[in-house]
Amino acid sequence: MIRWVVVIFFSVMVISALMPWLEKLGIGRLPGDFRFKLFGRVFTLPFSSTVVLSLIMLVVAKILA
């Protein structure tokens, strides 16, 4: 169980770091992605984008394996 928590945590961190490039593709604006402004800075929590990207990666892995 702890392994999945760590995987999800790192996925959210990577997607958050790649957000400027992914926003051009529409990722990060899906329903379920939370954006809020705090102290003049915009924070993004891309929950549904993480799920969508994980499913895409799963399909690619299944095709390649």
N, C-alpha and C positions, 0 to 999 in steps of 0.2 A: 504494500500500500504506500509506503513512504517513497518508493521508487517513482510511482506515478505522480506524486506531489512534486517531487524534484523535477521530473520531466516537464510537467505543466508549468512550473515556475520558470525554468530556463526557456521554454517556448515563448512565454509571455515577455520575458526579458529581451529575447532576440527580435521578436516581432515589434516590440516597442522601439528598439534601436533602429530597425529598418523602416519605421513608420513614414518618414518623409518620402521615401521612394515608393512605398506601397500605396500611399494615398493617391498617387498619380494613376494607379490601376483601379482605384475604388475600394481597396481593402482598408479598413479602418473607419469606414462610414456605414458599416452594416448595422442593422438593428441588433442591439445587444452589446455594441461597442460603446463604452462610456467615455465621454470627454468632459472635463471640468476645468475651470480656471481658478487658480488659487495663488494669491499674491502676485498676480500679473503673469503667471506662467500656465501654459495649457498642459494638462496631464491627460494621458489616454490609457484606458484599460481595454485592450482589444480582445474581449472574451469570444465573441462570435467569429471574429476573423481568425483567431487561433484555432477554433474548431474547423473552420473551412479549410485553412491551410494544412491542418493535420490530416483531414480526409483526402485532400489532393495528394499529399505525400504518401499516404497509405496506398492509394490507388497506383501511384507510380511505382512504389516498392513491390506491389503484388504483380505488376506487369513485368518488371525487370527480373523478378525472382522465379 
